[in-house]
Amino acid sequence: MKCPVCGGPCLEKAAEIIRQREGSFLPCPSCRDTILDKRSPPSFRRRAPCTACGRRPLDEVVADCWTIMAEQGDLPATAPVMAAGIPLIHPGVALTEPPHLGLSSMVFLSRSVMQEAADRIAAEIPEVKGVVHDSGAVPGIAEMDGTIPEYHTNTLRAGCDVRANIFETGETPVTVFMQQSCAHIEYPRGFDPKLVATATEVIRHEPGVFVDAACGVGTLSITAGQYGIPRVIMNDAWGYAAYWAAVNLDINQEALGLERVDMHIAYKDLQEAPVRTEPLKVADAFGDGTHYEVWWGDLHRLFAVLPEKVDLTVIDLFGKENRARMADVVRQWKNEIGGEVFIP
């Protein structure tokens, strides 16, 4: 698949990107270590990469972003390094040491970066894959109850902001891609309680039909699918999540035993109205005795497309710390759909 954002070769199959993850961010014997005080301006300007491996410490790359932003007037000369923005490595993996970055291995989010600085960062800093202006709001749906749903996205200023995370599981690691300007920040930690909870519930109930009612980019569904579920139904009202969930079935085809993934919508279909109420099918995926469906719509309307019997449902919504709200959601789901329900 070509990248739907830039048309380039951003997407890799999970097996390949997992194979590369161990050495992607390790320094070579010739690399220098640079750790900056994030509360102060950088103490140097524009260091060259290691002559042996071509990588640089993360802090040097962020310092270069700071320097360009200061030169363009987006930051005062007294601003600390941390004021520049948030670096997100690609692929995101659980690390024990600060990473050393190679080509196109970071997406940079910043509340201060303007267009000219973003263009320069993308053109002059080879480690930066894309530059995103952070609006300060979490991308995704803010409110579904009104006539017109309220939602937020950040703005891709330069380059391409498609990146991946690799989540370790009890089975094969799960690789998920997303467009970062349209997705909340989620980062692998080595141990993820939500993935453990999902695997535990699937092993316990052995569902024939599993529903991920608010699937995001598909991490929980792909984790569950590795345990041989015959039918998996994924859904999200946020179109950018549902689309990437379908892409990630293709990315993880080998681990899931899938033979083909059929996409039913194009990326451009999301951009004018990325929130849907009535469910629209995004993709089907098929393997030997396995069928995955991806839907785009409100989970409360999903009953119209679900089979008569659902064995197990995971509901992983934002704001789940509101226990009364979540209890209502679970109660309504059990009344309308039935089966076992868990919140990871």
C-alpha positions as CSV (number, residue, x, y, z in Angstrom):
1,M,0.0,0.0,0.0
2,K,1.1,3.5,-0.7
3,C,0.9,6.1,2.0
4,P,-2.5,7.8,1.8
5,V,-1.0,11.0,3.0
6,C,2.1,11.5,0.9
7,G,1.9,8.7,-1.6
8,G,5.3,7.4,-0.6
9,P,6.6,4.1,0.8
10,C,5.8,5.0,4.5
11,L,3.9,1.7,5.2
12,E,5.8,-1.5,5.9
13,K,4.5,-4.9,6.7
14,A,4.7,-5.7,10.4
15,A,7.2,-8.5,10.1
16,E,9.7,-6.2,8.5
17,I,9.3,-3.2,10.8
18,I,9.4,-5.6,13.9
19,R,12.6,-7.2,12.6
20,Q,14.3,-3.7,12.3
21,R,13.1,-2.4,15.7
22,E,15.9,-3.8,17.8
23,G,18.7,-1.9,16.2
24,S,16.8,1.1,14.8
25,F,17.7,3.5,17.6
26,L,20.9,2.1,19.0
27,P,24.2,4.1,18.9
28,C,27.1,2.6,17.1
29,P,30.6,2.5,18.8
30,S,31.5,5.8,17.2
31,C,28.3,7.7,18.2
32,R,28.4,10.5,20.8
33,D,25.9,10.9,23.6
34,T,24.2,14.2,24.0
35,I,21.8,14.8,26.9
36,L,20.5,18.4,27.1
37,D,19.0,20.3,30.0
38,K,15.4,20.6,28.6
39,R,14.8,23.7,30.9
40,S,17.5,25.8,29.1
41,P,18.2,26.8,25.5
42,P,20.5,24.5,23.6
43,S,24.2,25.1,24.2
44,F,25.2,24.4,20.5
45,R,24.0,24.8,17.0
46,R,23.6,22.1,14.3
47,R,25.9,19.2,14.9
48,A,26.7,16.7,12.1
49,P,25.6,13.1,12.3
50,C,27.9,10.2,13.2
51,T,30.2,9.6,10.3
52,A,30.0,5.8,10.9
53,C,26.3,5.2,11.1
54,G,24.7,8.5,10.1
55,R,22.6,8.8,13.3
56,R,22.3,11.5,15.9
57,P,21.1,11.6,19.5
58,L,17.4,12.7,19.8
59,D,18.3,15.8,21.8
60,E,20.5,17.1,19.0
61,V,17.6,16.7,16.5
62,V,15.2,18.5,18.8
63,A,17.8,21.2,19.3
64,D,18.0,21.7,15.6
65,C,14.2,22.1,15.5
66,W,14.5,24.7,18.3
67,T,17.3,26.6,16.4
68,I,15.2,26.9,13.2
69,M,12.1,28.0,15.2
70,A,14.2,30.6,17.0
71,E,15.7,31.9,13.7
72,Q,12.2,32.2,12.3
73,G,10.9,34.0,15.3
74,D,8.6,31.2,16.5
75,L,10.6,31.0,19.8
76,P,12.5,33.6,21.8
77,A,16.2,33.0,22.1
78,T,15.7,32.4,25.9
79,A,13.1,29.6,25.4
80,P,14.1,26.2,26.8
81,V,14.5,23.2,24.6
82,M,11.3,21.7,25.9
83,A,9.4,24.7,24.5
84,A,10.1,23.6,20.9
85,G,7.7,20.6,20.9
86,I,7.3,16.9,21.3
87,P,9.4,14.4,19.3
88,L,7.7,11.1,18.4
89,I,10.0,8.5,17.1
90,H,9.1,6.2,14.2
91,P,8.5,3.5,14.9
92,G,7.5,4.0,18.5
93,V,9.0,1.3,20.7
94,A,9.6,0.9,24.4
95,L,13.1,2.2,25.1
96,T,15.5,1.9,28.0
97,E,18.0,4.5,26.7
98,P,17.7,7.8,24.7
99,P,17.4,6.9,21.0
100,H,19.8,7.8,18.2
101,L,17.9,8.8,15.1
102,G,18.4,8.0,11.4
103,L,16.6,9.3,8.4
104,S,12.9,10.0,8.6
105,S,12.6,8.5,12.1
106,M,10.7,11.3,14.0
107,V,7.5,13.2,13.7
108,F,7.7,16.6,15.4
109,L,4.6,18.1,17.2
110,S,4.8,21.8,18.2
111,R,2.4,24.4,19.5
112,S,4.7,27.2,18.3
113,V,5.9,26.1,14.9
114,M,4.6,28.2,12.0
115,Q,4.7,27.4,8.3
116,E,8.2,28.8,7.3
117,A,9.9,27.1,10.2
118,A,8.0,23.8,9.5
119,D,9.1,23.9,5.9
120,R,12.8,24.5,6.9
121,I,12.7,21.7,9.6
122,A,11.4,19.2,7.0
123,A,13.9,20.3,4.4
124,E,17.0,20.7,6.6
125,I,16.7,18.1,9.3
126,P,16.9,14.6,7.6
127,E,15.7,12.8,10.8
128,V,12.4,14.6,10.7
129,K,9.7,12.9,8.8
130,G,6.9,15.4,9.4
131,V,6.0,18.6,11.3
132,V,2.7,19.0,12.9
133,H,1.2,22.1,14.5
134,D,-0.4,21.1,17.8
135,S,-3.6,22.9,18.5
136,G,-3.6,22.0,22.1
137,A,-6.7,19.8,21.8
138,V,-6.7,16.0,21.6
139,P,-7.4,14.9,18.0
140,G,-10.7,13.0,17.7
141,I,-14.3,13.4,18.7
142,A,-15.0,15.9,21.5
143,E,-18.8,15.7,21.5
144,M,-21.2,13.3,19.7
145,D,-24.5,14.5,21.3
146,G,-25.1,17.6,19.3
147,T,-26.6,17.9,15.8
148,I,-23.2,18.5,14.4
149,P,-20.5,16.5,16.1
150,E,-17.6,18.4,17.5
151,Y,-14.1,17.2,16.7
152,H,-10.5,18.3,16.6
153,T,-7.4,17.6,14.4
154,N,-4.0,19.1,14.4
155,T,-2.4,20.5,11.3
156,L,0.3,18.8,9.2
157,R,2.6,21.7,8.3
158,A,5.3,19.9,6.3
159,G,6.4,16.4,5.3
160,C,4.4,13.3,6.2
161,D,3.1,12.5,9.7
162,V,2.3,8.9,9.2
163,R,4.1,6.8,11.9
164,A,3.9,3.5,13.6
165,N,3.9,2.1,17.2
166,I,5.0,-1.4,18.0
167,F,3.3,-2.9,21.1
168,E,4.7,-6.0,22.7
169,T,2.1,-8.7,23.5
170,G,2.2,-12.3,24.7
171,E,2.1,-13.3,21.1
172,T,3.6,-11.5,18.0
173,P,4.1,-7.8,18.6
174,V,1.3,-5.6,17.2
175,T,2.3,-2.9,14.7
176,V,-0.1,0.0,14.2
177,F,0.2,3.0,11.8
178,M,-1.7,6.2,12.2
179,Q,-1.6,9.8,10.9
180,Q,-0.4,11.6,14.0
181,S,-2.2,14.9,13.3
182,C,-5.5,13.0,13.5
183,A,-4.6,10.6,16.4
184,H,-4.0,11.0,20.1
185,I,-0.5,10.3,21.4
186,E,-0.2,6.8,22.6
187,Y,3.2,5.3,23.2
188,P,4.5,1.7,23.8
189,R,5.7,1.1,27.4
190,G,6.8,-2.5,27.2
191,F,4.0,-3.6,29.4
192,D,0.5,-2.5,28.5
193,P,-2.3,-3.4,30.9
194,K,-5.0,-2.9,28.2
195,L,-3.4,-5.5,26.0
196,V,-3.0,-7.9,28.9
197,A,-6.6,-7.4,29.8
198,T,-7.8,-8.1,26.3
199,A,-5.7,-11.2,25.9
200,T,-6.9,-12.5,29.3
201,E,-10.6,-12.0,28.4
202,V,-10.3,-13.6,25.0
203,I,-8.5,-16.7,26.4
204,R,-11.1,-16.9,29.2
205,H,-14.2,-16.6,27.0
206,E,-13.0,-18.1,23.6
207,P,-15.4,-16.0,21.6
208,G,-16.7,-16.9,18.2
209,V,-17.7,-13.3,17.6
210,F,-15.6,-10.5,19.2
211,V,-16.5,-6.8,18.9
212,D,-14.2,-3.8,19.5
213,A,-16.8,-1.1,19.7
214,A,-14.4,1.9,19.9
215,C,-11.4,0.3,18.2
216,G,-9.2,3.3,17.5
217,V,-6.4,2.3,15.1
218,G,-7.0,-1.4,15.9
219,T,-4.4,-2.3,18.6
220,L,-6.8,-4.3,20.9
221,S,-8.6,-6.0,18.0
222,I,-5.3,-7.2,16.4
223,T,-4.1,-8.4,19.8
224,A,-7.3,-10.3,20.3
225,G,-7.2,-11.7,16.8
226,Q,-3.9,-13.5,17.4
227,Y,-5.9,-16.0,19.5
228,G,-7.8,-17.4,16.6
229,I,-11.2,-15.7,16.8
230,P,-13.4,-16.7,13.8
231,R,-15.1,-13.3,13.5
232,V,-13.8,-9.9,14.6
233,I,-15.9,-6.7,14.2
234,M,-14.1,-3.4,14.7
235,N,-15.8,0.0,14.8
236,D,-15.0,3.6,15.5
237,A,-17.0,6.8,15.0
238,W,-13.8,8.7,14.2
239,G,-13.1,8.0,10.6
240,Y,-9.4,8.5,10.8
241,A,-9.3,5.7,13.4
242,A,-11.5,3.3,11.5
243,Y,-9.5,3.8,8.3
244,W,-6.2,3.2,9.9
245,A,-7.6,0.2,11.8
246,A,-8.3,-1.3,8.3
247,V,-4.8,-0.4,7.1
248,N,-3.4,-2.1,10.2
249,L,-5.2,-5.4,9.4
250,D,-3.2,-5.3,6.1
251,I,0.0,-4.4,8.0
252,N,-0.5,-7.4,10.4
253,Q,-1.8,-9.9,7.8
254,E,0.8,-12.5,8.6
255,A,0.3,-12.5,12.4
256,L,-3.5,-12.7,11.9
257,G,-3.4,-15.3,9.2
258,L,-5.2,-13.1,6.7
259,E,-5.1,-13.7,3.0
260,R,-6.6,-10.5,1.8
261,V,-7.9,-7.1,3.0
262,D,-10.6,-5.3,0.9
263,M,-10.9,-1.6,1.4
264,H,-14.3,0.0,0.7
265,I,-13.5,3.7,1.2
266,A,-10.7,6.0,0.2
267,Y,-8.8,8.3,2.6
268,K,-10.3,11.4,0.9
269,D,-13.7,10.2,2.0
270,L,-12.8,11.1,5.6
271,Q,-11.6,14.6,5.2
272,E,-14.8,16.7,4.8
273,A,-16.8,14.9,7.6
274,P,-14.6,12.5,9.7
275,V,-17.4,11.7,12.2
276,R,-20.3,9.4,11.3
277,T,-23.3,8.2,13.2
278,E,-24.8,5.5,11.0
279,P,-22.3,2.7,10.4
280,L,-20.5,2.5,7.1
281,K,-18.3,-0.4,6.2
282,V,-14.7,0.5,5.8
283,A,-13.1,-2.9,5.0
284,D,-13.4,-6.7,5.1
285,A,-10.5,-9.0,5.7
286,F,-10.5,-12.8,5.2
287,G,-8.3,-15.7,6.3
288,D,-8.8,-19.4,6.6
289,G,-11.9,-19.5,8.7
290,T,-11.5,-15.9,9.8
291,H,-13.5,-12.8,8.9
292,Y,-12.7,-9.2,10.1
293,E,-15.0,-6.3,9.5
294,V,-14.2,-2.6,10.1
295,W,-17.1,-0.1,10.5
296,W,-17.2,3.6,10.8
297,G,-20.1,4.9,13.0
298,D,-21.5,5.5,16.5
299,L,-21.2,2.4,18.6
300,H,-24.8,3.0,19.8
301,R,-26.0,2.4,16.1
302,L,-23.8,-0.6,15.5
303,F,-26.5,-3.0,16.5
304,A,-28.0,-2.6,13.0
305,V,-25.0,-4.5,11.4
306,L,-24.0,-6.9,14.2
307,P,-24.8,-10.7,14.0
308,E,-27.6,-12.0,16.2
309,K,-25.1,-13.4,18.8
310,V,-22.1,-11.5,20.1
311,D,-19.9,-13.4,22.6
312,L,-17.4,-10.7,23.8
313,T,-17.2,-7.0,23.4
314,V,-14.4,-4.6,24.5
315,I,-15.4,-0.9,25.0
316,D,-12.3,1.4,25.4
317,L,-13.7,4.9,25.3
318,F,-12.0,8.2,26.2
319,G,-13.3,9.5,29.5
320,K,-13.7,6.0,31.0
321,E,-12.7,7.4,34.4
322,N,-16.3,8.6,34.5
323,R,-17.6,5.4,36.0
324,A,-21.3,6.3,35.9
325,R,-21.1,7.1,32.2
326,M,-19.2,3.9,31.5
327,A,-21.7,1.8,33.5
328,D,-24.5,3.3,31.4
329,V,-22.7,2.5,28.2
330,V,-22.1,-1.1,29.3
331,R,-25.7,-1.5,30.5
332,Q,-27.1,-0.3,27.3
333,W,-24.8,-2.5,25.2
334,K,-25.7,-5.6,27.2
335,N,-29.5,-4.8,26.9
336,E,-29.3,-4.3,23.1
337,I,-26.5,-6.6,22.1
338,G,-25.8,-9.1,24.9
339,G,-22.8,-11.2,25.6
340,E,-19.9,-10.4,27.9
341,V,-18.5,-6.9,28.0
342,F,-15.2,-5.6,29.5
343,I,-13.4,-2.3,29.8
344,P,-9.7,-2.7,29.6
